[in-house]
Amino acid sequence: MTRSAKPQKSPRSSKSRRAAPDGTTKLQIILNLLSRDSGAALDDLCKATGWQSHSVRGAMAGTLKRKGHIITSQKNDGVRMYHLTGSN
């Protein structure tokens, strides 16, 4: 009885983990968009980071909250807008 070899997984692209050429991380991009006077819609945050909506919401509710940032949301004309209102 012979075992077939498992197919090799292709190496994960490091592109998704790299910062922008200017050194800006995706979390910094989110913070920059949230700190605008108008705030940011979820679609704007997804387009800017290349992340799916659940990943953006997770970053706001988890990582950024643990770092002490206070993010609020408000629905205007059917679009939820997120704002950075402060930090601890």
C-alpha positions as CSV (number, residue, x, y, z in Angstrom):
1,M,0.0,0.0,0.0
2,T,1.5,3.3,-1.1
3,R,0.5,6.7,0.0
4,S,0.2,9.4,-2.5
5,A,2.2,12.5,-1.8
6,K,0.2,15.5,-0.6
7,P,0.2,18.3,-3.2
8,Q,2.5,21.1,-2.2
9,K,0.8,24.3,-1.2
10,S,1.9,27.3,-3.0
11,P,3.7,29.8,-0.8
12,R,1.4,32.5,0.5
13,S,1.9,35.8,-1.1
14,S,3.5,38.3,1.2
15,K,1.8,41.1,-0.8
16,S,-1.2,41.0,1.5
17,R,1.0,41.5,4.6
18,R,3.2,44.3,3.3
19,A,2.8,48.0,4.1
20,A,2.3,50.5,1.3
21,P,5.5,51.8,-0.3
22,D,5.4,54.8,2.0
23,G,5.2,52.6,5.1
24,T,1.5,53.1,5.7
25,T,-0.2,50.0,7.1
26,K,-3.8,49.1,6.4
27,L,-4.8,49.9,10.0
28,Q,-3.3,53.4,9.5
29,I,-5.3,53.8,6.3
30,I,-8.4,52.9,8.2
31,L,-7.6,55.4,10.9
32,N,-6.9,58.2,8.4
33,L,-10.2,57.6,6.7
34,L,-12.1,57.5,10.0
35,S,-10.6,60.7,11.2
36,R,-11.9,62.7,8.3
37,D,-14.7,65.2,9.1
38,S,-17.1,63.2,7.0
39,G,-15.9,59.8,8.4
40,A,-15.9,56.8,6.1
41,A,-18.4,54.3,4.8
42,L,-17.7,50.6,4.9
43,D,-17.3,50.5,1.1
44,D,-14.7,53.2,1.3
45,L,-12.7,51.3,3.9
46,C,-13.0,48.1,1.9
47,K,-11.7,49.7,-1.3
48,A,-8.9,51.4,0.5
49,T,-7.6,48.3,2.2
50,G,-8.6,45.6,-0.2
51,W,-10.3,43.7,2.6
52,Q,-13.7,42.2,2.8
53,S,-16.3,44.0,4.9
54,H,-16.2,41.5,7.8
55,S,-12.4,42.0,8.0
56,V,-12.8,45.8,8.2
57,R,-15.5,45.6,10.9
58,G,-13.3,43.1,12.8
59,A,-10.4,45.4,12.7
60,M,-12.4,48.3,14.0
61,A,-14.2,46.3,16.7
62,G,-11.1,44.3,17.7
63,T,-7.7,45.6,16.9
64,L,-8.4,49.4,16.9
65,K,-10.7,49.1,20.0
66,R,-7.9,47.3,21.9
67,K,-5.5,50.0,21.0
68,G,-7.8,52.5,22.7
69,H,-9.5,54.1,19.7
70,I,-13.2,55.0,20.0
71,I,-15.1,54.5,16.8
72,T,-18.8,55.5,16.5
73,S,-21.2,54.9,13.6
74,Q,-24.2,56.7,12.4
75,K,-26.6,56.0,9.6
76,N,-27.2,58.8,7.1
77,D,-29.5,58.4,4.1
78,G,-29.3,54.6,4.4
79,V,-25.4,54.6,4.6
80,R,-23.6,53.8,7.8
81,M,-20.7,56.2,8.4
82,Y,-18.0,55.4,10.8
83,H,-16.1,58.1,12.7
84,L,-13.0,58.1,14.9
85,T,-14.3,60.1,17.9
86,G,-11.3,59.8,20.2
87,S,-8.8,57.5,21.9
88,N,-8.0,56.4,25.4
